[in-house]
Amino acid sequence: MNLLGKIFTVLILLTSVVLMVVAMFVYSTHRNWQTAYNALDAKFKAAQATNANAEAQYLAQISQLKSEQSAAVQDVAKLETERKIIVSQNQAIQKEVDQLRQEKTRSEALVKATTENIVRLTEEVTGLRDSIRVAQQDRDEQFHTTLKATSELHSVGGQLQQLEERSSQIVAQLADVTAKATEGGVNLQGEFVPRVRGKVSTLRRSTEGQLIEITIGADDGVRPGQMVEIFRGDRYLGRAEILRADPDRAVGRIIRKFQQGQIQENDDVATKLRVG
């Protein structure tokens, strides 16, 4: 009996221990369902508030998207209008480009014509320069001739009075000879040109041909239309016809068919004795 009691006592003890452990486990895992409900309800309300806020944000975004869509449609319409304007401007620019190309072609033709004209003018200028150079040479020669003639004029100024006195004497002698010739029956109706000699002072060319200027003139009996012979020492060079005769000089044109040599300054000239 004591053994059986001891066994039951031990079993009761073990059962008490197990129940105590179970009670402790249950106590440790016990939940307050009211608190859990309140927590879940708070979370649910917070979720509803978050959902309402999200829905408001969604509606706001939908409104914003509609506004942006409307603005985008307006922008597209504006861009389409600008595109049409740009296309129109492009067409106008293309027309201007075509006009510029045509103007470029005309300008190139004008430049070509201008270049040809410049070349022609350059050639004309070159010719004019040559003509000017020749004219300057003629002018220089004329200046030297004028200077020489002026010097000769001053040098013969003193001789003029002597020549006038001599002329008076010759006129008196001529009158005496004429009277005597008339008494002797001599015909004096022909033209008498005394033979005088001079020098070639200047040579130049003109439209009338090669001209010479000689140092004898009207005071020496030289007249327009008269012939003079040109020579150098014993060499005969040619003949010239007097075109103009001044008192102390004359200008003649060289007759080509009689020319037999190159005529130079300081060559001798002599008038011919002509009776007509």
C-alpha positions in Angstrom: 0.0 0.0 0.0 2.7 2.3 0.7 4.4 1.5 -2.6 1.2 2.1 -4.5 0.7 5.4 -2.7 4.2 6.4 -3.4 3.6 5.6 -7.1 0.5 7.7 -7.2 2.2 10.4 -5.3 5.0 10.4 -7.8 2.5 10.4 -10.7 0.6 13.2 -9.2 3.7 15.1 -8.7 4.7 14.6 -12.3 1.2 15.5 -13.5 1.4 18.7 -11.4 4.7 19.6 -12.9 3.4 19.0 -16.5 0.3 21.0 -15.8 2.4 23.7 -14.3 4.6 23.8 -17.4 1.5 23.8 -19.7 0.0 26.6 -17.6 3.2 28.6 -17.9 3.3 27.9 -21.7 -0.3 29.0 -22.1 0.3 32.0 -20.0 3.3 33.0 -22.0 1.4 32.6 -25.3 -1.8 34.3 -24.2 -3.1 37.2 -26.4 -5.4 40.0 -25.6 -7.8 39.9 -28.5 -9.3 43.2 -27.8 -6.0 44.9 -28.1 -5.3 43.0 -31.3 -8.7 44.1 -32.7 -8.1 47.7 -31.8 -4.7 47.5 -33.5 -6.1 45.9 -36.6 -9.0 48.4 -36.6 -6.5 51.3 -36.4 -4.5 49.7 -39.3 -7.7 49.3 -41.3 -8.6 53.0 -40.8 -5.1 54.0 -41.6 -5.3 51.9 -44.8 -8.6 53.5 -45.7 -7.1 57.0 -45.1 -4.1 56.0 -47.2 -6.5 54.6 -49.9 -8.5 57.8 -49.9 -5.4 59.9 -50.1 -4.1 57.6 -53.0 -7.5 57.9 -54.7 -7.3 61.7 -54.4 -3.8 61.7 -55.7 -5.0 59.4 -58.6 -7.9 61.8 -59.4 -5.5 64.7 -59.2 -3.0 62.9 -61.5 -5.9 62.0 -63.9 -6.9 65.7 -63.9 -3.3 66.8 -64.4 -2.9 64.2 -67.2 -6.1 65.5 -68.9 -4.7 69.1 -68.6 -1.4 68.0 -69.9 -3.2 66.1 -72.7 -5.2 69.2 -73.6 -2.0 71.3 -73.5 -0.2 68.6 -75.6 -3.1 68.8 -78.1 -2.8 72.5 -78.2 1.0 72.2 -78.6 0.5 69.7 -81.4 -1.9 72.1 -83.1 0.6 74.9 -82.5 3.4 72.8 -83.9 1.3 71.9 -86.9 0.6 75.6 -87.5 4.4 76.3 -87.1 5.1 73.4 -89.4 2.9 74.8 -92.1 4.5 78.2 -91.6 8.0 76.6 -91.9 6.9 74.7 -95.0 5.6 78.0 -96.5 8.9 79.7 -95.5 10.8 76.8 -96.9 9.0 77.2 -100.2 9.7 80.9 -100.2 13.3 80.3 -99.4 13.5 77.7 -102.2 12.1 80.4 -104.6 14.7 82.8 -103.3 17.4 80.2 -103.8 16.2 79.6 -107.4 16.2 83.4 -108.0 19.7 83.6 -106.4 20.9 80.9 -108.7 19.5 82.7 -111.7 21.1 85.9 -110.5 24.4 84.0 -109.9 24.2 82.8 -113.6 23.5 86.4 -114.8 26.3 87.7 -112.5 28.8 85.1 -113.8 27.9 86.1 -117.4 28.3 89.8 -116.4 31.6 89.1 -114.7 32.8 87.2 -117.9 31.7 90.1 -120.1 33.3 92.6 -117.6 36.5 90.6 -117.7 36.5 90.6 -121.5 35.8 94.3 -121.4 38.7 94.8 -118.9 41.0 92.9 -121.2 39.9 94.9 -124.2 40.3 98.2 -122.2 43.7 97.0 -121.0 44.8 96.5 -124.6 43.3 99.9 -125.5 45.1 101.5 -122.5 48.3 99.9 -123.6 47.8 101.3 -127.1 47.0 104.7 -125.6 50.1 104.6 -123.4 52.1 103.9 -126.6 50.4 106.7 -128.3 50.9 109.0 -125.3 54.6 108.0 -125.3 54.9 108.8 -129.0 53.0 112.1 -128.4 55.2 112.9 -125.5 58.3 112.3 -127.7 56.8 114.5 -130.4 56.0 117.1 -127.8 59.5 116.9 -126.5 60.9 117.2 -130.0 58.6 120.1 -130.7 59.7 121.7 -127.4 63.4 121.3 -128.3 62.6 122.6 -131.8 60.8 125.6 -130.3 63.6 126.2 -127.8 66.1 125.9 -130.7 64.0 128.2 -132.8 63.8 130.7 -130.0 67.5 130.6 -129.6 68.0 131.0 -133.3 65.4 133.8 -133.3 67.5 135.7 -130.7 70.7 134.9 -132.5 69.4 136.2 -135.9 67.7 139.1 -134.3 70.8 141.1 -134.9 71.0 139.9 -138.5 67.4 140.9 -139.3 68.3 144.6 -139.6 71.3 143.7 -141.8 69.1 141.6 -144.0 66.5 144.3 -144.3 69.2 146.7 -145.3 70.5 144.1 -147.7 67.0 143.5 -149.0 66.6 147.2 -149.7 69.9 147.1 -151.6 68.8 144.0 -153.5 65.4 145.6 -154.3 67.3 148.6 -155.7 69.7 146.4 -157.6 66.7 144.2 -158.8 64.9 147.3 -160.0 68.1 148.4 -161.8 68.6 144.9 -163.3 64.9 144.7 -164.3 65.2 148.1 -166.0 68.3 147.0 -167.8 66.8 143.6 -168.7 63.7 145.3 -170.0 65.8 147.6 -172.1 67.7 144.5 -173.4 64.5 142.6 -174.3 64.8 139.9 -171.6 61.5 138.1 -170.5 61.2 138.4 -166.7 57.7 136.8 -166.3 59.0 133.5 -165.0 59.4 132.7 -161.3 63.0 132.7 -160.0 63.9 130.9 -156.9 67.4 131.6 -155.6 69.4 128.5 -154.6 69.9 128.5 -150.9 71.2 125.8 -148.5 70.2 124.8 -145.0 70.0 121.9 -142.5 67.5 119.4 -141.4 66.7 120.4 -137.8 63.9 117.9 -136.8 62.3 114.8 -138.1 58.9 113.5 -137.1 56.0 111.4 -138.4 52.4 112.4 -138.9 49.3 111.4 -140.8 50.8 113.3 -143.8 53.9 111.1 -143.8 57.4 111.6 -142.6 58.0 115.4 -142.1 61.2 117.3 -141.8 61.9 120.8 -140.5 64.6 122.8 -142.2 66.5 125.9 -141.1 65.6 128.0 -144.2 62.2 129.7 -144.7 60.2 132.3 -146.4 62.9 135.0 -145.9 65.2 132.8 -147.9 62.7 132.5 -150.8 61.2 129.1 -149.8 57.5 128.8 -150.7 54.9 126.0 -150.1 54.9 123.5 -153.0 58.6 124.1 -153.7 61.0 121.1 -153.8 64.2 120.8 -151.8 67.0 118.3 -152.2 68.4 116.5 -149.2 72.0 115.2 -149.1 74.9 114.4 -146.8 78.2 115.4 -148.1 78.4 114.0 -151.7 75.6 111.4 -151.0 72.1 112.2 -152.3 69.4 111.2 -149.9 66.1 112.3 -151.4 63.6 115.1 -152.1 60.9 116.8 -150.0 58.0 119.0 -150.8 57.5 122.2 -148.7 54.2 122.2 -146.9 54.6 125.3 -144.8 57.1 128.1 -144.8 57.7 130.4 -141.9 60.1 133.4 -142.0 63.1 131.5 -140.6 62.1 127.8 -141.1 60.0 125.5 -143.2 58.3 122.1 -142.9 58.4 119.6 -145.8 57.1 116.1 -146.5 59.6 113.5 -147.8 58.7 112.1 -151.2 59.2 108.3 -150.8 59.9 107.6 -154.5 62.9 109.9 -154.4 64.3 108.7 -151.1 67.7 106.9 -151.4 68.9 106.7 -147.8 68.0 107.3 -144.2 67.5 111.0 -143.6 68.8 112.3 -140.2 69.1 115.6 -138.4 71.9 118.0 -139.6 71.6 116.6 -143.2 72.0 119.3 -145.8 69.1 120.7 -147.8 69.2 123.0 -150.9 66.5 124.7 -152.9 66.3 124.2 -156.7 66.5 126.9 -159.3 63.1 126.9 -160.9 61.9 129.0 -163.8 58.3 128.6 -164.8 
